[in-house]
Amino acid sequence: MNIDFPFHFNKRGRTADADLDKHIRDLIEQVLFTAPGERVNRPTFGSGLMQLVFQPNSEELAATVQLLVQGALQQWLGDLIQVDELQVESRDSTLNVTIVYKVRQTQQRQVAQFQRGV
């Protein structure tokens, strides 16, 4: 069963589930937006991306985010996905993260985009 994120109940009062593609996208989102130390039983889980929100937007920030995201995805989801391409763009006051990945189980190529203002 692939649990839907954020956790909620379906109309029947049971834990809501999601298809594999949505579940993996949800897992990527959890890795990206969880700060290390936020989870008690997994203190190293996450990417630290949200700790950079108040940093000045620059090419250096984009490069740092790219390294953080690549490392976190490889560490926590390396058995589920293969990251083919990772683009981080800093434009004005927003940071755009685009991840092109292949789901190992189905060999389907997917694209996930995330955008945050900094």
The first five atom37 places (N, CA, C, CB, O) and aatype in JSON, in Angstrom:
{
  "aatype": [12, 2, 9, 3, 13, 14, 13, 8, 13, 2, 11, 1, 7, 1, 16, 0, 3, 0, 3, 10, 3, 11, 8, 9, 1, 3, 10, 9, 6, 5, 19, 10, 13, 16, 0, 14, 7, 6, 1, 19, 2, 1, 14, 16, 13, 7, 15, 7, 10, 12, 5, 10, 19, 13, 5, 14, 2, 15, 6, 6, 10, 0, 0, 16, 19, 5, 10, 10, 19, 5, 7, 0, 10, 5, 5, 17, 10, 7, 3, 10, 9, 5, 19, 3, 6, 10, 5, 19, 6, 15, 1, 3, 15, 16, 10, 2, 19, 16, 9, 19, 18, 11, 19, 1, 5, 16, 5, 5, 1, 5, 19, 0, 5, 13, 5, 1, 7, 19],
  "atom_mask": [
    [1, 1, 1, 1, 1],
    [1, 1, 1, 1, 1],
    [1, 1, 1, 1, 1],
    [1, 1, 1, 1, 1],
    [1, 1, 1, 1, 1],
    [1, 1, 1, 1, 1],
    [1, 1, 1, 1, 1],
    [1, 1, 1, 1, 1],
    [1, 1, 1, 1, 1],
    [1, 1, 1, 1, 1],
    [1, 1, 1, 1, 1],
    [1, 1, 1, 1, 1],
    [1, 1, 1, 0, 1],
    [1, 1, 1, 1, 1],
    [1, 1, 1, 1, 1],
    [1, 1, 1, 1, 1],
    [1, 1, 1, 1, 1],
    [1, 1, 1, 1, 1],
    [1, 1, 1, 1, 1],
    [1, 1, 1, 1, 1],
    [1, 1, 1, 1, 1],
    [1, 1, 1, 1, 1],
    [1, 1, 1, 1, 1],
    [1, 1, 1, 1, 1],
    [1, 1, 1, 1, 1],
    [1, 1, 1, 1, 1],
    [1, 1, 1, 1, 1],
    [1, 1, 1, 1, 1],
    [1, 1, 1, 1, 1],
    [1, 1, 1, 1, 1],
    [1, 1, 1, 1, 1],
    [1, 1, 1, 1, 1],
    [1, 1, 1, 1, 1],
    [1, 1, 1, 1, 1],
    [1, 1, 1, 1, 1],
    [1, 1, 1, 1, 1],
    [1, 1, 1, 0, 1],
    [1, 1, 1, 1, 1],
    [1, 1, 1, 1, 1],
    [1, 1, 1, 1, 1],
    [1, 1, 1, 1, 1],
    [1, 1, 1, 1, 1],
    [1, 1, 1, 1, 1],
    [1, 1, 1, 1, 1],
    [1, 1, 1, 1, 1],
    [1, 1, 1, 0, 1],
    [1, 1, 1, 1, 1],
    [1, 1, 1, 0, 1],
    [1, 1, 1, 1, 1],
    [1, 1, 1, 1, 1],
    [1, 1, 1, 1, 1],
    [1, 1, 1, 1, 1],
    [1, 1, 1, 1, 1],
    [1, 1, 1, 1, 1],
    [1, 1, 1, 1, 1],
    [1, 1, 1, 1, 1],
    [1, 1, 1, 1, 1],
    [1, 1, 1, 1, 1],
    [1, 1, 1, 1, 1],
    [1, 1, 1, 1, 1],
    [1, 1, 1, 1, 1],
    [1, 1, 1, 1, 1],
    [1, 1, 1, 1, 1],
    [1, 1, 1, 1, 1],
    [1, 1, 1, 1, 1],
    [1, 1, 1, 1, 1],
    [1, 1, 1, 1, 1],
    [1, 1, 1, 1, 1],
    [1, 1, 1, 1, 1],
    [1, 1, 1, 1, 1],
    [1, 1, 1, 0, 1],
    [1, 1, 1, 1, 1],
    [1, 1, 1, 1, 1],
    [1, 1, 1, 1, 1],
    [1, 1, 1, 1, 1],
    [1, 1, 1, 1, 1],
    [1, 1, 1, 1, 1],
    [1, 1, 1, 0, 1],
    [1, 1, 1, 1, 1],
    [1, 1, 1, 1, 1],
    [1, 1, 1, 1, 1],
    [1, 1, 1, 1, 1],
    [1, 1, 1, 1, 1],
    [1, 1, 1, 1, 1],
    [1, 1, 1, 1, 1],
    [1, 1, 1, 1, 1],
    [1, 1, 1, 1, 1],
    [1, 1, 1, 1, 1],
    [1, 1, 1, 1, 1],
    [1, 1, 1, 1, 1],
    [1, 1, 1, 1, 1],
    [1, 1, 1, 1, 1],
    [1, 1, 1, 1, 1],
    [1, 1, 1, 1, 1],
    [1, 1, 1, 1, 1],
    [1, 1, 1, 1, 1],
    [1, 1, 1, 1, 1],
    [1, 1, 1, 1, 1],
    [1, 1, 1, 1, 1],
    [1, 1, 1, 1, 1],
    [1, 1, 1, 1, 1],
    [1, 1, 1, 1, 1],
    [1, 1, 1, 1, 1],
    [1, 1, 1, 1, 1],
    [1, 1, 1, 1, 1],
    [1, 1, 1, 1, 1],
    [1, 1, 1, 1, 1],
    [1, 1, 1, 1, 1],
    [1, 1, 1, 1, 1],
    [1, 1, 1, 1, 1],
    [1, 1, 1, 1, 1],
    [1, 1, 1, 1, 1],
    [1, 1, 1, 1, 1],
    [1, 1, 1, 1, 1],
    [1, 1, 1, 1, 1],
    [1, 1, 1, 1, 1],
    [1, 1, 1, 0, 1],
    [1, 1, 1, 1, 1]
  ],
  "atom_positions": [
    [[0.84, -1.18, 0.0], [0.0, 0.0, 0.0], [0.88, 1.24, 0.0], [-0.95, 0.0, 1.21], [1.81, 1.35, 0.8]],
    [[0.59, 2.15, -0.88], [1.3, 3.43, -0.97], [0.46, 4.5, -0.29], [1.61, 3.81, -2.45], [-0.57, 4.91, -0.82]],
    [[0.89, 4.94, 0.87], [0.13, 5.91, 1.66], [0.23, 7.29, 1.01], [0.63, 5.96, 3.12], [1.32, 7.72, 0.63]],
    [[-0.91, 7.97, 0.9], [-0.95, 9.3, 0.33], [-0.37, 10.31, 1.31], [-2.39, 9.68, -0.06], [-0.48, 10.15, 2.53]],
    [[0.25, 11.35, 0.78], [0.83, 12.41, 1.6], [0.2, 13.73, 1.2], [2.39, 12.47, 1.44], [0.05, 13.97, 0.0]],
    [[-0.19, 14.58, 2.11], [-0.12, 14.38, 3.55], [-1.12, 13.33, 4.01], [-0.36, 15.69, 4.29], [-2.15, 13.11, 3.37]],
    [[-0.79, 12.7, 5.13], [-1.61, 11.62, 5.66], [-3.03, 12.1, 5.89], [-1.0, 11.06, 6.96], [-3.25, 13.15, 6.49]],
    [[-3.99, 11.32, 5.42], [-5.41, 11.6, 5.66], [-6.2, 10.33, 5.45], [-5.92, 12.74, 4.72], [-5.66, 9.3, 5.05]],
    [[-7.49, 10.41, 5.72], [-8.36, 9.26, 5.57], [-9.21, 9.43, 4.31], [-9.26, 9.07, 6.81], [-9.54, 10.55, 3.92]],
    [[-9.56, 8.3, 3.68], [-10.41, 8.36, 2.51], [-11.88, 8.42, 2.94], [-10.16, 7.14, 1.59], [-12.17, 8.51, 4.14]],
    [[-12.8, 8.38, 2.0], [-14.23, 8.5, 2.29], [-14.76, 7.34, 3.11], [-15.02, 8.62, 1.01], [-15.81, 7.44, 3.74]],
    [[-14.04, 6.22, 3.08], [-14.47, 5.04, 3.83], [-13.89, 5.02, 5.24], [-14.07, 3.77, 3.08], [-14.16, 4.09, 6.01]],
    [[-13.11, 6.04, 5.6], [-12.52, 6.12, 6.93], [-11.23, 5.34, 7.08], [0.0, 0.0, 0.0], [-10.77, 5.1, 8.19]],
    [[-10.66, 4.95, 5.96], [-9.39, 4.21, 5.98], [-8.26, 5.11, 5.53], [-9.47, 2.95, 5.09], [-8.49, 6.18, 4.97]],
    [[-7.05, 4.67, 5.76], [-5.88, 5.43, 5.33], [-5.92, 5.58, 3.82], [-4.57, 4.74, 5.79], [-6.06, 4.6, 3.09]],
    [[-5.79, 6.83, 3.35], [-5.83, 7.1, 1.91], [-4.56, 6.59, 1.25], [-6.02, 8.62, 1.64], [-3.46, 6.75, 1.79]],
    [[-4.73, 5.99, 0.09], [-3.56, 5.51, -0.64], [-3.44, 6.25, -1.96], [-3.65, 3.99, -0.88], [-4.34, 6.98, -2.37]],
    [[-2.31, 6.06, -2.62], [-2.03, 6.73, -3.89], [-1.4, 5.73, -4.84], [-1.09, 7.96, -3.67], [-0.88, 4.69, -4.43]],
    [[-1.45, 6.05, -6.13], [-0.76, 5.18, -7.09], [0.75, 5.37, -6.93], [-1.22, 5.48, -8.56], [1.2, 6.31, -6.27]],
    [[1.52, 4.5, -7.53], [2.97, 4.49, -7.33], [3.62, 5.81, -7.74], [3.58, 3.35, -8.12], [4.48, 6.31, -7.01]],
    [[3.23, 6.38, -8.88], [3.86, 7.62, -9.35], [3.61, 8.78, -8.38], [3.32, 7.97, -10.74], [4.53, 9.54, -8.07]],
    [[2.38, 8.91, -7.91], [2.07, 9.98, -6.96], [2.77, 9.73, -5.63], [0.54, 10.09, -6.76], [3.24, 10.67, -4.99]],
    [[2.83, 8.48, -5.21], [3.49, 8.14, -3.95], [4.97, 8.53, -4.0], [3.33, 6.64, -3.65], [5.5, 9.08, -3.03]],
    [[5.64, 8.24, -5.09], [7.05, 8.57, -5.2], [7.26, 10.08, -5.26], [7.66, 7.9, -6.44], [8.21, 10.59, -4.67]],
    [[6.38, 10.79, -5.95], [6.47, 12.26, -5.95], [6.28, 12.79, -4.53], [5.42, 12.87, -6.91], [6.98, 13.72, -4.12]],
    [[5.35, 12.21, -3.79], [5.14, 12.61, -2.39], [6.39, 12.35, -1.55], [3.95, 11.85, -1.79], [6.75, 13.16, -0.7]],
    [[7.07, 11.22, -1.79], [8.3, 10.91, -1.07], [9.39, 11.93, -1.38], [8.78, 9.5, -1.42], [10.13, 12.35, -0.49]],
    [[9.49, 12.32, -2.65], [10.48, 13.33, -3.04], [10.19, 14.64, -2.31], [10.47, 13.56, -4.58], [11.1, 15.29, -1.79]],
    [[8.93, 15.02, -2.28], [8.54, 16.25, -1.57], [8.89, 16.18, -0.09], [7.03, 16.51, -1.74], [9.36, 17.17, 0.49]],
    [[8.67, 15.03, 0.52], [9.02, 14.88, 1.93], [10.52, 15.02, 2.16], [8.54, 13.52, 2.45], [10.94, 15.67, 3.12]],
    [[11.32, 14.42, 1.29], [12.78, 14.52, 1.44], [13.22, 15.97, 1.26], [13.5, 13.61, 0.41], [14.05, 16.46, 2.03]],
    [[12.67, 16.66, 0.27], [13.09, 18.03, 0.0], [12.74, 18.99, 1.12], [12.47, 18.5, -1.28], [13.55, 19.85, 1.47]],
    [[11.55, 18.87, 1.68], [11.06, 19.88, 2.6], [11.08, 19.47, 4.07], [9.68, 20.25, 2.23], [10.45, 20.11, 4.91]],
    [[11.81, 18.42, 4.38], [12.04, 18.04, 5.77], [13.45, 18.49, 6.15], [11.87, 16.49, 5.99], [14.41, 18.23, 5.43]],
    [[13.55, 19.16, 7.27], [14.85, 19.64, 7.74], [15.52, 18.53, 8.55], [14.7, 20.93, 8.6], [14.85, 17.87, 9.34]],
    [[16.82, 18.31, 8.36], [17.51, 17.34, 9.21], [17.32, 17.69, 10.68], [19.02, 17.29, 8.85], [17.45, 18.85, 11.08]],
    [[17.0, 16.67, 11.48], [16.71, 16.88, 12.89], [15.23, 17.01, 13.19], [0.0, 0.0, 0.0], [14.83, 16.98, 14.35]],
    [[14.42, 17.16, 12.16], [12.97, 17.33, 12.34], [12.29, 16.03, 12.75], [12.34, 17.87, 11.06], [11.32, 16.05, 13.51]],
    [[12.78, 14.92, 12.27], [12.21, 13.61, 12.62], [13.02, 12.99, 13.75], [12.18, 12.66, 11.39], [14.24, 12.85, 13.66]],
    [[12.33, 12.64, 14.81], [13.0, 12.16, 16.02], [13.78, 10.87, 15.76], [11.99, 11.93, 17.13], [14.94, 10.77, 16.15]],
    [[13.16, 9.9, 15.12], [13.81, 8.61, 14.92], [14.73, 8.56, 13.71], [12.78, 7.55, 14.79], [15.44, 7.57, 13.52]],
    [[14.73, 9.59, 12.91], [15.62, 9.69, 11.75], [16.2, 11.1, 11.69], [14.87, 9.34, 10.41], [15.79, 11.9, 10.86]],
    [[17.13, 11.39, 12.57], [17.62, 12.78, 12.67], [18.37, 13.28, 11.44], [18.51, 12.9, 13.84], [18.52, 14.49, 11.28]],
    [[18.83, 12.39, 10.58], [19.55, 12.85, 9.38], [18.66, 12.89, 8.14], [20.74, 11.94, 9.11], [19.12, 13.24, 7.06]],
    [[17.37, 12.53, 8.29], [16.46, 12.54, 7.15], [16.18, 13.96, 6.68], [15.14, 11.83, 7.52], [16.02, 14.86, 7.51]],
    [[16.12, 14.17, 5.39], [15.79, 15.46, 4.81], [16.93, 16.02, 4.01], [0.0, 0.0, 0.0], [18.0, 15.42, 3.9]],
    [[16.68, 17.2, 3.44], [17.7, 17.81, 2.58], [18.25, 19.11, 3.13], [17.13, 18.06, 1.22], [19.34, 19.53, 2.72]],
    [[17.56, 19.76, 4.02], [18.02, 21.05, 4.52], [17.67, 22.2, 3.58], [0.0, 0.0, 0.0], [18.14, 23.32, 3.77]],
    [[16.86, 21.93, 2.57], [16.5, 22.93, 1.58], [15.8, 24.13, 2.22], [15.59, 22.32, 0.52], [16.09, 25.27, 1.85]],
    [[14.91, 23.91, 3.15], [14.15, 24.99, 3.74], [15.01, 25.88, 4.64], [12.99, 24.44, 4.53], [14.61, 27.0, 4.97]],
    [[16.18, 25.4, 5.05], [17.08, 26.23, 5.85], [17.73, 27.31, 5.0], [18.15, 25.36, 6.5], [18.3, 28.26, 5.54]],
    [[17.64, 27.18, 3.69], [18.25, 28.15, 2.79], [17.28, 29.21, 2.3], [18.85, 27.43, 1.61], [17.64, 30.06, 1.49]],
    [[16.05, 29.16, 2.78], [15.02, 30.08, 2.29], [15.39, 31.54, 2.48], [13.7, 29.79, 2.98], [15.09, 32.37, 1.63]],
    [[16.04, 31.87, 3.58], [16.34, 33.26, 3.86], [17.74, 33.68, 3.41], [16.19, 33.52, 5.32], [18.2, 34.77, 3.75]],
    [[18.41, 32.83, 2.66], [19.72, 33.17, 2.12], [19.52, 34.04, 0.88], [20.53, 31.89, 1.77], [18.5, 33.92, 0.2]],
    [[20.47, 34.91, 0.57], [20.35, 35.73, -0.65], [20.33, 34.83, -1.89], [21.53, 36.75, -0.75], [21.13, 33.9, -2.01]],
    [[19.41, 35.12, -2.78], [19.26, 34.32, -3.99], [20.42, 34.6, -4.94], [17.9, 34.62, -4.68], [20.67, 35.75, -5.3]],
    [[21.13, 33.54, -5.33], [22.29, 33.71, -6.19], [22.61, 32.4, -6.89], [23.51, 34.2, -5.38], [21.98, 31.37, -6.63]],
    [[23.59, 32.45, -7.76], [24.06, 31.23, -8.44], [24.67, 30.26, -7.43], [25.08, 31.58, -9.53], [24.54, 29.05, -7.58]],
    [[25.33, 30.8, -6.42], [25.92, 29.95, -5.38], [24.85, 29.19, -4.62], [26.76, 30.78, -4.41], [25.01, 28.02, -4.29]],
    [[23.74, 29.88, -4.33], [22.63, 29.23, -3.65], [22.06, 28.11, -4.51], [21.53, 30.25, -3.3], [21.78, 27.03, -4.01]],
    [[21.9, 28.37, -5.8], [21.38, 27.34, -6.71], [22.3, 26.13, -6.74], [21.21, 27.92, -8.12], [21.82, 25.0, -6.74]],
    [[23.62, 26.35, -6.77], [24.57, 25.24, -6.77], [24.52, 24.46, -5.46], [26.0, 25.76, -7.02], [24.59, 23.23, -5.46]],
    [[24.4, 25.17, -4.35], [24.28, 24.51, -3.05], [23.02, 23.66, -2.97], [24.27, 25.54, -1.92], [23.05, 22.53, -2.51]],
    [[21.91, 24.23, -3.44], [20.64, 23.49, -3.44], [20.76, 22.25, -4.31], [19.48, 24.38, -3.95], [20.27, 21.18, -3.94]],
    [[21.4, 22.37, -5.45], [21.56, 21.23, -6.35], [22.33, 20.09, -5.67], [22.27, 21.66, -7.64], [21.94, 18.93, -5.77]],
    [[23.4, 20.43, -4.97], [24.18, 19.4, -4.26], [23.37, 18.79, -3.11], [25.48, 20.0, -3.72], [23.39, 17.57, -2.92]],
    [[22.67, 19.62, -2.35], [21.86, 19.12, -1.24], [20.76, 18.17, -1.73], [21.24, 20.28, -0.47], [20.57, 17.09, -1.18]],
    [[20.06, 18.59, -2.76], [18.95, 17.79, -3.28], [19.45, 16.48, -3.87], [18.17, 18.58, -4.34], [18.9, 15.42, -3.59]],
    [[20.5, 16.55, -4.68], [21.06, 15.33, -5.29], [21.48, 14.33, -4.22], [22.25, 15.68, -6.19], [21.17, 13.14, -4.32]],
    [[22.2, 14.8, -3.21], [22.67, 13.92, -2.14], [21.53, 13.32, -1.33], [0.0, 0.0, 0.0], [21.55, 12.13, -1.02]],
    [[20.55, 14.14, -0.99], [19.43, 13.65, -0.19], [18.59, 12.63, -0.96], [18.54, 14.83, 0.26], [18.19, 11.61, -0.41]],
    [[18.33, 12.91, -2.23], [17.55, 11.96, -3.03], [18.29, 10.64, -3.2], [17.22, 12.55, -4.4], [17.68, 9.57, -3.14]],
    [[19.57, 10.72, -3.42], [20.36, 9.5, -3.57], [20.39, 8.7, -2.27], [21.79, 9.83, -4.02], [20.27, 7.48, -2.28]],
    [[20.55, 9.4, -1.16], [20.62, 8.71, 0.13], [19.29, 8.08, 0.53], [21.06, 9.68, 1.21], [19.27, 6.92, 0.95]],
    [[18.2, 8.81, 0.4], [16.93, 8.35, 0.95], [16.03, 7.65, -0.05], [16.2, 9.49, 1.52], [15.2, 6.83, 0.35]],
    [[16.16, 7.93, -1.33], [15.27, 7.32, -2.32], [16.03, 6.61, -3.44], [14.38, 8.37, -2.93], [15.44, 6.26, -4.46]],
    [[17.31, 6.38, -3.25], [18.13, 5.75, -4.28], [17.66, 4.36, -4.69], [0.0, 0.0, 0.0], [17.92, 3.94, -5.82]],
    [[16.99, 3.65, -3.81], [16.48, 2.33, -4.16], [15.16, 2.39, -4.92], [16.31, 1.49, -2.91], [14.73, 1.39, -5.5]],
    [[14.49, 3.57, -4.93], [13.21, 3.72, -5.61], [13.31, 4.48, -6.93], [12.24, 4.42, -4.71], [12.57, 4.2, -7.88]],
    [[14.23, 5.44, -6.98], [14.34, 6.27, -8.18], [15.79, 6.41, -8.61], [13.72, 7.65, -7.95], [16.72, 6.23, -7.82]],
    [[15.95, 6.73, -9.87], [17.25, 7.09, -10.43], [17.11, 8.51, -10.97], [17.72, 6.07, -11.56], [16.34, 8.75, -11.9]],
    [[17.83, 9.45, -10.39], [17.76, 10.84, -10.83], [18.56, 10.98, -12.11], [18.29, 11.81, -9.72], [19.77, 10.76, -12.13]],
    [[17.87, 11.35, -13.19], [18.52, 11.53, -14.48], [18.99, 12.96, -14.68], [17.57, 11.14, -15.6], [20.04, 13.19, -15.29]],
    [[18.22, 13.9, -14.18], [18.55, 15.31, -14.39], [18.0, 16.12, -13.23], [17.99, 15.82, -15.75], [16.9, 15.87, -12.73]],
    [[18.78, 17.08, -12.81], [18.37, 17.96, -11.72], [18.74, 19.38, -12.11], [19.04, 17.54, -10.37], [19.92, 19.68, -12.31]],
    [[17.74, 20.25, -12.2], [17.98, 21.63, -12.56], [17.51, 22.52, -11.42], [17.26, 22.0, -13.89], [16.4, 22.37, -10.91]],
    [[18.36, 23.43, -11.03], [18.02, 24.42, -10.01], [18.25, 25.78, -10.61], [18.86, 24.22, -8.7], [19.36, 26.1, -11.04]],
    [[17.2, 26.59, -10.64], [17.3, 27.94, -11.19], [16.92, 28.95, -10.12], [16.4, 28.1, -12.44], [15.93, 28.77, -9.42]],
    [[17.7, 29.99, -10.01], [17.33, 31.1, -9.14], [16.96, 32.27, -10.04], [18.49, 31.48, -8.14], [17.8, 32.79, -10.77]],
    [[15.72, 32.66, -9.97], [15.23, 33.75, -10.82], [14.49, 34.74, -9.93], [14.3, 33.22, -11.96], [13.49, 34.4, -9.31]],
    [[15.0, 35.95, -9.87], [14.46, 37.01, -9.0], [14.36, 36.49, -7.57], [13.06, 37.47, -9.51], [15.39, 36.23, -6.94]],
    [[13.15, 36.35, -7.06], [13.01, 35.93, -5.65], [12.49, 34.5, -5.54], [12.07, 36.88, -4.91], [11.98, 34.12, -4.48]],
    [[12.59, 33.72, -6.59], [12.12, 32.34, -6.53], [13.22, 31.36, -6.89], [10.94, 32.14, -7.47], [14.15, 31.66, -7.65]],
    [[13.09, 30.2, -6.32], [14.01, 29.11, -6.58], [13.2, 27.97, -7.19], [14.74, 28.65, -5.27], [12.25, 27.48, -6.57]],
    [[13.56, 27.56, -8.39], [12.85, 26.49, -9.1], [13.72, 25.24, -9.11], [12.49, 26.92, -10.54], [14.88, 25.29, -9.52]],
    [[13.15, 24.13, -8.68], [13.84, 22.85, -8.67], [13.07, 21.9, -9.58], [13.98, 22.27, -7.21], [11.89, 21.64, -9.34]],
    [[13.72, 21.39, -10.61], [13.11, 20.43, -11.52], [13.91, 19.14, -11.46], [13.04, 20.99, -12.98], [15.13, 19.14, -11.67]],
    [[13.23, 18.05, -11.19], [13.88, 16.75, -11.07], [13.3, 15.82, -12.13], [13.7, 16.15, -9.64], [12.09, 15.59, -12.16]],
    [[14.15, 15.3, -12.98], [13.76, 14.28, -13.95], [14.31, 12.97, -13.42], [14.29, 14.6, -15.42], [15.52, 12.84, -13.21]],
    [[13.44, 12.01, -13.2], [13.86, 10.76, -12.58], [13.12, 9.58, -13.21], [13.6, 10.81, -11.06], [12.09, 9.72, -13.86]],
    [[13.7, 8.41, -12.99], [13.11, 7.17, -13.48], [12.73, 6.33, -12.27], [14.1, 6.4, -14.42], [13.54, 6.1, -11.37]],
    [[11.48, 5.87, -12.25], [11.02, 4.98, -11.19], [11.61, 3.6, -11.48], [9.44, 4.92, -11.12], [11.35, 3.02, -12.53]],
    [[12.39, 3.09, -10.56], [13.1, 1.83, -10.8], [12.16, 0.65, -11.03], [14.02, 1.52, -9.64], [12.45, -0.23, -11.83]],
    [[11.04, 0.63, -10.33], [10.12, -0.5, -10.43], [9.45, -0.59, -11.8], [9.05, -0.39, -9.35], [9.28, -1.69, -12.33]],
    [[9.09, 0.56, -12.39], [8.36, 0.55, -13.65], [9.2, 1.03, -14.83], [7.13, 1.39, -13.54], [8.79, 0.89, -15.98]],
    [[10.37, 1.62, -14.56], [11.24, 2.21, -15.57], [10.57, 3.38, -16.3], [11.66, 1.15, -16.58], [10.96, 3.73, -17.41]],
    [[9.55, 3.97, -15.67], [8.87, 5.14, -16.24], [9.62, 6.41, -15.87], [7.4, 5.21, -15.75], [10.05, 6.57, -14.72]],
    [[9.77, 7.28, -16.83], [10.44, 8.56, -16.59], [9.4, 9.58, -16.12], [11.17, 9.06, -17.88], [8.33, 9.7, -16.72]],
    [[9.72, 10.31, -15.06], [8.81, 11.29, -14.48], [9.53, 12.62, -14.3], [8.25, 10.79, -13.13], [10.76, 12.67, -14.26]],
    [[8.76, 13.67, -14.18], [9.3, 15.01, -13.92], [8.54, 15.6, -12.74], [9.19, 15.93, -15.18], [7.31, 15.59, -12.71]],
    [[9.28, 16.1, -11.77], [8.67, 16.78, -10.62], [9.26, 18.18, -10.54], [8.92, 15.99, -9.28], [10.47, 18.36, -10.6]],
    [[8.38, 19.17, -10.4], [8.83, 20.55, -10.29], [8.36, 21.13, -8.96], [8.3, 21.39, -11.47], [7.23, 20.91, -8.52]],
    [[9.26, 21.87, -8.33], [8.95, 22.52, -7.06], [9.44, 23.95, -7.15], [9.6, 21.77, -5.86], [10.5, 24.23, -7.73]],
    [[8.67, 24.85, -6.58], [9.02, 26.26, -6.62], [8.78, 26.88, -5.26], [8.21, 27.0, -7.7], [7.73, 26.67, -4.65]],
    [[9.76, 27.63, -4.79], [9.65, 28.31, -3.5], [10.22, 29.7, -3.62], [10.37, 27.51, -2.4], [11.23, 29.93, -4.29]],
    [[9.57, 30.62, -2.97], [10.09, 31.99, -2.91], [11.16, 32.09, -1.84], [0.0, 0.0, 0.0], [11.03, 31.53, -0.76]],
    [[12.22, 32.81, -2.16], [13.29, 33.01, -1.19], [13.51, 34.48, -0.96], [14.59, 32.35, -1.65], [14.37, 34.86, -0.17]]
  ]
}
